[in-house]
Amino acid sequence: MTTMALVANNSPPGVSVELSVSYMRPAAVGSTLLIHSEIVKLGKSMAFLTSEFRDKESGKLIATGKHIKHL
């Protein structure tokens, strides 16, 4: 989803340099998740992005992600 944030900003998709995910709690089978991804910083050759995964019904945080890409 972080790549979609880049593409929606008319940036090239780039190549992953670093990717990490922190899992806070399990998502129940059949639950719907809301995913929010954003560009933290967009430079000439690097992009720094984050994502947040939340349970739609409860709003509880399921996981967070950090993604660094070379453009």
N, C-alpha and C positions, 0 to 999 in steps of 0.2 A: 504494500500500500504506500510505502514511502516513495517508491518510484513513480506511482501515479501522481503524487504531489508535485514531483519534478516535472513530469510531462504536462500536467495541467498548467504549469507556470511557463510553458513553452521552452523548457530546458531539455537537453538530451538526457536519455535514461542513465547514462554513465555506467561505471563498473564498480562493484562493491569493493571497498577497502577494509571496512570493519562492519560487523553486524553483531548486535547482542540483544538478547531478550531476557527480561526478568519476569518470572512467573510469580504472581502474588497469591492466587488461589485457582482451583480448577473451575472450568466452565462446565455446567451441567449438560449432559447429553440432550440435544434438542433445543437448547437455549439459543437466543439470538444475541449476537454481539454487535456493539457499535464500535467502529474503528475510526479514530481521529488521527490523521497524520499531518505533520506540518514541517515546513522548511525552517530550520533554526537560523542557518546562515547559508547563503549561496554566493560562492566566490567565483573567480574566473575558471579554476580547475577543480575545485572541491565543493561538495555539498554536504551539509550536516543536517540530518533529519531525525525526527522522533515520531513515535506512534504510541497510542494509548488504546487498549482494548477494554471495554466495559460491558457488563451484562446489561442488556436493554431494559429489562424489567426492574432490577434492583439498583442499577447505577454503580454497582460495586466494581472496583478496578480488578481486572483479571490479569493483565500483563502490560508491561511497557517495553518499548524497543528503541534502540539507538542505531542509526545507520549512517555511515560515512561513505560517500561515493566520489570517485574520480570522474570528472566530466570530460 
